[in-house]
Amino acid sequence: QVQLQESGGGSVQAGGSLRLSCAASIFTATPYYMAWFRQAPGKEREAVACLGNTGEITYYADSVKGRFTISQDDAKNTVYLQMNNLKPEDTAMYYCAADSEPCYGMSWYYRPDFRYWGQGTQVTVSS
């Protein structure tokens, strides 16, 4: 059983930065792998960043490469999404997700069907 809680969303101007956090409460001995998704109104959910089978392996959507960084603190069971140079098109609800399988890429066939999801945190970027 895994419970996820996101925080850190807010409103910023274009070019600004935010850091999202996702605190995981994990009640099993199974290792879990984390990812960030986002969904803008009227759009499909999009995978933004994903962790591979080691903490050093990371994958990103093309739209955020070079601007977003996913990282994890195993001691705190927390995963972060550092977002720099934010753009209005980054406006969305951001969700963290967890699964017992890691990502091997960003395409859907390289990602697990994430089993656990947080409630989301809103990010709004104004121009």
C-alpha positions as CSV (number, residue, x, y, z in Angstrom):
1,Q,0.0,0.0,0.0
2,V,1.4,3.4,-1.0
3,Q,0.0,6.8,-0.2
4,L,1.3,9.9,-2.0
5,Q,0.9,13.6,-1.1
6,E,2.1,16.4,-3.4
7,S,2.9,19.9,-2.4
8,G,4.7,22.9,-3.7
9,G,2.4,24.1,-6.4
10,G,1.5,27.7,-6.9
11,S,1.3,30.7,-9.2
12,V,4.4,32.1,-10.8
13,Q,5.3,34.3,-13.7
14,A,6.9,33.0,-16.9
15,G,10.6,32.4,-16.3
16,G,10.1,31.6,-12.7
17,S,10.7,28.4,-10.7
18,L,8.9,26.0,-8.5
19,R,9.8,22.8,-6.7
20,L,7.2,20.2,-6.3
21,S,7.5,17.5,-3.6
22,C,5.8,14.2,-3.3
23,A,5.9,12.5,0.1
24,A,5.3,8.8,-0.1
25,S,4.0,6.6,2.7
26,I,5.0,3.1,1.8
27,F,3.7,0.3,3.9
28,T,5.5,-2.6,2.2
29,A,9.0,-3.8,1.7
30,T,8.6,-3.6,-2.1
31,P,10.7,-0.9,-3.7
32,Y,8.6,1.7,-5.6
33,Y,9.5,3.9,-8.5
34,M,8.1,7.4,-8.9
35,A,7.1,9.7,-11.7
36,W,5.5,13.0,-12.4
37,F,2.5,13.6,-14.7
38,R,0.5,16.7,-15.5
39,Q,-2.9,17.4,-16.9
40,A,-4.1,20.7,-18.3
41,P,-7.8,21.5,-18.7
42,G,-9.2,19.8,-21.8
43,K,-6.0,17.9,-22.5
44,E,-4.8,14.4,-21.9
45,R,-2.6,13.5,-19.0
46,E,1.0,13.8,-19.9
47,A,4.1,12.1,-18.4
48,V,6.6,14.7,-17.5
49,A,9.4,12.9,-15.7
50,C,10.1,9.4,-14.6
51,L,12.7,7.5,-12.6
52,G,14.5,4.5,-13.9
53,N,15.7,1.5,-12.0
54,T,18.4,3.5,-10.3
55,G,18.1,6.9,-8.8
56,E,20.6,8.2,-11.5
57,I,18.4,7.2,-14.4
58,T,15.8,9.8,-15.3
59,Y,13.6,10.4,-18.3
60,Y,11.8,13.5,-19.4
61,A,9.2,14.6,-21.8
62,D,10.7,16.6,-24.7
63,S,8.7,19.7,-23.7
64,V,10.5,19.9,-20.3
65,K,14.0,18.6,-21.0
66,G,16.6,21.0,-19.8
67,R,14.1,22.9,-17.6
68,F,12.7,20.2,-15.2
69,T,14.7,17.9,-12.9
70,I,13.3,14.9,-11.1
71,S,15.1,13.7,-8.0
72,Q,14.5,11.6,-4.9
73,D,15.5,11.5,-1.3
74,D,15.3,7.9,-0.2
75,A,15.7,8.7,3.4
76,K,12.6,10.9,3.3
77,N,10.7,8.8,0.8
78,T,10.2,11.9,-1.2
79,V,10.5,12.7,-4.8
80,Y,10.9,16.2,-6.2
81,L,10.3,18.0,-9.4
82,Q,12.4,21.1,-9.8
83,M,10.9,23.3,-12.5
84,N,12.9,26.2,-13.9
85,N,12.2,28.7,-16.7
86,L,8.5,27.9,-16.4
87,K,6.2,28.7,-19.4
88,P,2.5,29.4,-19.6
89,E,2.1,26.1,-21.3
90,D,3.4,24.3,-18.1
91,T,0.1,25.3,-16.4
92,A,-1.5,22.2,-15.2
93,M,-2.4,20.0,-12.3
94,Y,0.7,18.0,-11.5
95,Y,0.5,14.5,-10.1
96,C,3.1,12.1,-8.7
97,A,2.7,8.4,-9.3
98,A,4.3,5.3,-8.0
99,D,4.6,1.7,-9.2
100,S,6.7,-1.4,-8.4
101,E,8.2,-1.2,-11.9
102,P,10.6,1.5,-13.0
103,C,10.5,3.5,-16.3
104,Y,12.7,2.4,-19.2
105,G,11.8,5.5,-21.3
106,M,9.1,8.1,-21.7
107,S,7.0,6.4,-24.3
108,W,4.0,4.6,-22.9
109,Y,5.3,1.2,-23.7
110,Y,8.4,1.8,-21.6
111,R,6.4,3.0,-18.6
112,P,4.5,0.9,-16.1
113,D,0.8,1.4,-15.6
114,F,1.2,3.4,-12.5
115,R,-0.8,1.9,-9.7
116,Y,-0.7,4.7,-7.1
117,W,-1.5,8.4,-7.6
118,G,-1.5,11.5,-5.5
119,Q,-4.3,14.1,-5.4
120,G,-2.3,16.6,-7.4
121,T,-1.0,20.1,-6.9
122,Q,-1.8,23.0,-9.2
123,V,0.8,25.0,-11.1
124,T,-0.2,28.2,-12.9
125,V,2.3,30.1,-15.0
126,S,1.3,33.6,-16.2
127,S,2.8,35.4,-19.1
